[in-house]
Amino acid sequence: MIYLDYAATTPLKKEVLDKMMPYLTENYFNASSFYNVASNTKVDIDNARLEVAKLLNTEPDEIYFTSCGTESDNWALKGYAYANKHKGKHIITSQIEHHAILHSCEYLEKQGFEVTYLKPDEYGVISTECLKKAIREDTILISIMFANNEIGTIEPIKELAEIANEKKIAFHTDAVQAVGHVNIDVKDLGVSMLSLSGHKFGGPKGIGVLYIKRGTLIHNFMHGGAQERGRRAGTENVAEIIGLTEALKISVADIEKESKRLKELQNKLISRIEKEIPNSKLNGHREKRLPNNVNFSFEFIEGEGILIFLDLAGICASSGSACTSGSLDPSHVLLGIGLPHEIAHGSVRLTLGETTTEEDIDYTVDKLKEIVQRLRDMSPLYEK
């Protein structure tokens, strides 16, 4: 099997599993219990929180553990909107956000909030001028993702957040895809809130983080016990908190070397496809993109057909976000950057990771060439 869907999820690192195992077996205690052995577990969570804070260049009391990136996004948007609706009810986001953001915004619109959806350029970039024009007197929150999960484009988050800060508007970024590939320094970025998810960088599924800058007024999203300093109820998922922390440490330590390696593989994959498969189009920004993301549209055919034949060839890929894999509609991201429906339908996303080799790239392109030609030979559009 050749796995080229690292944007959907990543394999759990062996070192991470080793760190988690004691908390799944002998050290199974509820961290909120009173007795001493449970208190030791609570200390381990506190140490993990401190480590995550260091890696993001912030303070431990600004780090909150959640169940995933989707929960972090929901908490950031809904929690902040409800807590600050007395200041205004206008929110700004982009047309190409993850559905955790878009659906949260749609929900908030039903609750009386207004949302402006910024249109990106043809490469998926949200410009500072576009943001400036959208800001109103009643704007309370801006949410723009750090790097797009489908086309890999990296947004100018620091510049966008600077505009928000000048207007005293809170700024949230969904950094789920960026963590592990791009150095994240929340103080340097100037963001108010940031979301991440453990399973995108070699950690376990079911654990995420929401960074909330000190002084940010936000309602609780989960109600119940006093966990997470009274801000997010629910029994602490100790093993996965430890796992996320270890995975983040490994990813940050290896980021320069691994990003360089992936970039070389990415360049080879893009180059071969462009040279050897006619009527193919790279989606996303050519330079300002994640080092592991390759998204192509192939004219005259549909992406689902390509994926089926890739699967039969032992290659795991996708046509976009795993969260929308059951939808028959073309990607909202590709439509958002201006692709017509018929070309957006013929798109495939290949995302690389730690197991990807140069041989994998060559095999994939060889198979892709055969598959695309086979499907085009059956396509009446190609015949015309």
C-alpha positions in Angstrom: 0.0 0.0 0.0 1.1 3.5 -0.8 -0.5 6.0 1.5 -0.9 9.5 0.0 -3.7 10.9 2.2 -1.7 12.4 5.1 -4.0 15.4 5.1 -6.9 13.1 6.2 -4.9 11.5 9.0 -1.4 10.3 9.9 -0.2 7.0 11.3 0.4 7.0 15.1 4.2 7.3 15.7 5.7 4.3 17.7 7.3 6.7 20.2 3.9 8.3 20.8 2.2 5.0 21.4 4.9 4.0 23.9 4.3 7.3 25.8 0.6 6.6 25.9 0.5 3.0 26.9 1.1 3.4 30.7 -2.0 5.7 30.9 -4.1 3.0 29.1 -2.9 0.2 31.4 -1.5 0.6 34.9 -1.8 4.4 35.3 -5.5 4.5 34.3 -6.7 6.8 37.1 -9.1 9.7 36.6 -7.0 12.8 36.9 -9.7 14.6 38.7 -9.9 12.2 41.6 -8.6 13.1 45.0 -6.2 10.3 45.9 -2.4 10.5 45.4 -2.0 8.3 42.4 -4.6 10.2 40.5 -2.9 13.5 41.5 0.3 12.3 39.9 -1.7 11.8 36.6 -3.0 15.4 37.0 0.7 16.6 37.3 1.5 14.7 34.0 -1.4 16.7 32.3 0.0 19.9 33.7 3.4 19.1 32.4 2.0 18.2 29.0 0.2 21.6 28.9 3.4 23.3 29.8 5.2 21.5 27.0 2.6 22.3 24.4 2.7 26.0 25.5 6.4 26.1 25.0 6.2 24.6 21.6 3.7 27.2 20.5 5.5 30.0 22.4 2.7 30.8 24.8 1.7 30.2 28.4 0.2 27.0 29.8 -3.0 28.8 31.1 -3.7 29.7 27.4 -3.8 26.0 26.3 -7.0 24.0 26.5 -7.3 20.3 25.5 -10.3 19.4 23.4 -11.5 16.3 21.5 -10.4 17.4 18.0 -9.9 20.3 15.6 -13.6 20.5 14.9 -14.5 21.0 18.5 -11.7 23.7 18.8 -13.1 25.5 15.8 -16.7 25.3 17.1 -15.7 26.6 20.6 -13.7 29.5 19.1 -16.4 30.7 16.9 -19.6 30.0 18.9 -18.0 30.7 22.3 -16.5 34.0 21.2 -19.6 35.1 19.3 -22.0 34.5 22.2 -19.7 36.1 24.7 -19.2 39.3 22.6 -22.6 39.8 20.9 -23.1 42.9 22.9 -20.3 44.5 20.9 -21.6 43.4 17.5 -22.8 40.5 15.5 -20.6 40.6 12.4 -18.1 37.8 11.7 -15.6 37.5 8.8 -14.3 34.2 7.4 -13.4 32.9 3.9 -15.3 30.8 1.3 -12.7 28.1 1.5 -12.6 27.2 5.2 -13.0 23.8 6.6 -16.6 22.8 7.2 -16.1 23.0 10.9 -15.8 26.8 10.4 -18.4 27.2 7.6 -21.1 25.2 9.3 -20.5 27.0 12.6 -20.9 30.2 10.8 -24.1 29.0 9.1 -25.4 28.1 12.6 -24.5 31.5 14.0 -26.3 33.1 11.1 -29.5 31.4 12.2 -28.9 32.9 15.6 -28.9 36.4 14.3 -25.3 36.9 13.5 -24.1 38.2 10.1 -21.2 36.5 8.3 -19.1 37.9 5.4 -17.4 35.1 3.4 -14.2 36.5 1.7 -13.4 35.3 -1.8 -9.8 34.2 -2.3 -7.8 34.7 -5.5 -7.3 32.0 -8.0 -4.5 30.4 -5.9 -6.6 30.4 -2.7 -5.0 33.4 -1.0 -7.0 35.8 1.1 -5.6 39.3 0.6 -5.2 42.0 3.3 -7.1 44.5 1.1 -10.0 42.1 0.8 -10.1 41.8 4.6 -9.8 45.5 5.2 -12.8 46.2 2.9 -15.0 43.7 4.8 -14.4 45.0 8.3 -17.4 46.9 9.8 -18.0 48.8 13.0 -19.8 45.8 14.4 -17.2 43.2 13.3 -16.2 41.2 16.4 -14.4 38.1 15.0 -12.3 37.1 12.0 -11.5 33.4 11.3 -9.1 32.5 8.5 -7.4 29.1 8.2 -3.6 28.9 8.4 -3.2 26.5 5.5 -6.0 25.1 3.3 -6.6 21.4 3.8 -7.5 20.7 0.2 -5.1 22.8 -2.0 -2.4 23.5 0.6 -2.2 27.3 0.2 -0.7 29.0 3.2 -2.4 32.3 4.1 -0.7 35.5 5.3 -2.0 35.0 8.8 0.4 37.4 10.5 -0.5 40.2 8.2 -4.3 39.4 8.5 -4.1 39.2 12.3 -2.2 42.6 12.4 -5.2 44.2 10.6 -7.6 42.6 13.2 -5.5 43.8 16.1 -5.4 47.4 14.8 -9.2 47.3 14.8 -9.3 45.5 18.2 -11.1 42.6 16.6 -10.4 39.0 17.7 -8.6 36.8 15.2 -8.9 32.9 15.1 -7.0 30.6 12.8 -7.6 26.9 12.1 -4.0 25.6 12.0 -5.0 21.9 11.9 -3.2 21.3 8.6 -0.2 23.6 9.2 1.1 22.2 12.5 4.0 19.8 11.9 4.8 21.4 8.6 5.1 25.1 9.5 6.6 26.7 12.6 3.8 28.1 14.8 4.5 30.9 17.2 1.3 32.4 18.4 2.9 35.5 19.9 4.6 36.3 16.6 1.4 35.6 14.7 -0.6 37.9 16.9 -3.7 35.6 16.9 -6.3 35.5 19.6 -7.2 31.8 19.2 -5.7 28.9 17.3 -7.0 25.3 16.7 -4.9 22.1 16.1 -5.6 18.4 16.0 -3.3 15.6 17.2 -3.9 13.0 14.4 -2.6 15.4 11.7 1.1 15.1 12.9 1.5 11.6 14.2 -0.6 11.8 17.3 -3.8 9.9 18.2 -7.3 10.7 16.9 -9.7 12.2 19.3 -7.5 14.9 20.9 -7.0 18.6 19.9 -6.0 21.9 21.4 -7.5 25.4 21.4 -5.2 28.2 22.2 -7.0 31.1 23.8 -5.0 34.3 24.4 -5.3 35.5 28.0 -8.0 38.1 28.3 -10.1 36.8 25.4 -13.8 36.8 26.5 -15.3 33.5 25.5 -18.1 31.3 26.7 -17.6 27.7 27.7 -18.5 25.2 25.0 -18.8 22.1 27.2 -20.6 22.3 30.5 -20.3 19.8 33.4 -17.3 19.4 35.7 -14.4 21.7 36.5 -11.9 20.2 34.1 -9.6 22.4 32.0 -9.7 25.1 34.7 -13.5 25.2 34.6 -13.6 26.1 30.9 -14.1 22.7 29.2 -15.9 20.0 31.1 -15.3 16.2 30.6 -13.0 13.6 32.0 -9.5 14.3 30.9 -8.3 12.0 28.1 -4.9 11.5 29.7 -3.3 9.0 27.3 -4.2 11.1 24.3 -3.1 14.4 25.9 0.3 12.7 26.5 0.3 11.4 23.0 -0.5 14.7 21.3 2.3 16.4 23.3 4.9 13.8 22.4 3.8 13.9 18.7 4.1 17.7 18.7 7.6 17.6 20.2 8.8 15.2 17.6 7.2 17.1 14.7 8.6 20.5 15.8 12.1 18.9 16.3 12.1 17.4 12.8 10.2 20.2 11.0 13.1 21.7 9.0 14.6 18.4 7.8 11.2 16.7 7.1 9.8 19.7 5.3 12.8 19.9 3.0 12.5 16.2 2.2 8.8 16.5 1.5 9.3 19.6 -0.6 11.7 17.7 -2.9 9.2 14.8 -3.3 6.4 17.3 -3.9 8.4 19.1 -6.6 9.1 15.8 -8.3 5.4 14.8 -8.2 4.2 18.1 -9.6 6.9 18.2 -12.3 6.2 14.7 -13.5 2.4 15.2 -13.6 2.7 18.5 -15.5 5.2 17.1 -18.0 3.6 13.7 -18.6 -0.2 14.2 -18.2 -1.7 16.8 -20.6 -4.7 18.9 -19.6 -3.8 18.8 -15.9 -3.9 21.8 -13.6 -2.1 22.3 -10.3 -4.5 23.8 -7.7 -3.3 26.2 -5.0 -0.3 28.5 -4.8 2.8 27.1 -6.4 5.2 28.5 -3.7 3.1 29.5 -0.7 1.8 26.0 0.0 2.3 23.2 2.5 5.4 21.0 1.5 3.3 17.8 1.4 0.3 18.9 -0.5 -0.3 18.3 -4.3 -3.8 18.9 -5.7 -4.5 18.5 -9.5 -7.5 18.8 -11.7 -7.6 16.5 -14.8 -9.9 17.7 -17.5 -12.6 15.5 -19.1 -12.9 13.0 -16.3 -14.1 12.8 -12.7 -11.9 12.5 -9.6 -13.9 9.6 -8.1 -13.0 7.4 -11.0 -9.4 8.2 -10.6 -9.6 7.4 -6.9 -11.2 4.0 -7.5 -8.5 2.9 -9.9 -5.7 4.3 -7.7 -7.2 2.2 -4.9 -7.1 -0.9 -7.0 -3.4 -0.1 -7.7 -2.8 0.1 -3.9 -2.6 3.9 -3.7 -4.6 5.7 -1.1 -5.6 9.3 -2.1 -8.6 11.6 -1.9 -10.6 14.2 -3.9 -10.6 16.6 -1.0 -11.5 16.8 2.7 -12.3 13.4 4.4 -15.0 15.3 6.3 -17.0 15.7 3.0 -16.1 12.4 1.3 -19.7 11.4 1.2 -20.8 14.4 -0.9 -21.3 14.2 -4.6 -20.9 18.0 -5.0 -17.5 19.4 -6.3 -15.2 20.8 -3.7 -16.3 24.2 -2.3 -12.6 25.1 -2.1 -12.1 24.5 -5.8 -15.3 26.4 -6.7 -14.2 29.1 -4.4 -10.9 29.7 -6.3 -12.9 29.9 -9.6 -12.7 26.5 -11.1 -15.8 25.5 -13.2 -17.8 22.5 -11.9 -16.7 20.1 -14.6 -13.0 20.7 -13.9 -13.5 20.8 -10.1 -15.1 17.4 -10.4 -11.9 16.0 -11.9 -9.6 16.8 -9.0 -7.4 14.6 -6.8 -5.4 15.4 -3.7 -2.2 13.6 -3.0 -0.6 14.4 0.4 2.8 13.1 1.4 4.2 12.1 4.8 6.9 10.2 6.7 6.5 6.9 4.9 6.5 8.5 1.4 9.5 7.6 -0.8 10.8 8.7 -4.2 9.8 5.2 -5.5 6.3 5.8 -4.2 6.1 9.0 -6.3 7.4 7.3 -9.5 4.9 4.4 -9.1 2.0 6.8 -8.4 2.7 8.9 -11.5 3.1 5.9 -13.7 -0.2 4.5 -12.5 -1.9 7.9 -12.7 -0.9 8.3 -16.3 -2.4 5.0 -17.2 -5.6 5.7 -15.2 -6.2 9.2 -16.6 -5.7 8.0 -20.2 -8.0 5.0 -19.6 -10.8 7.2 -18.2 -10.3 9.8 -20.9 -10.6 7.1 -23.6 -14.1 6.3 -22.2 -15.1 10.0 -21.8 -17.3 11.6 -24.5 -15.9 15.0 -23.4 -12.4 13.9 -24.2 -13.4 12.5 -27.6 -14.9 15.8 -28.6 
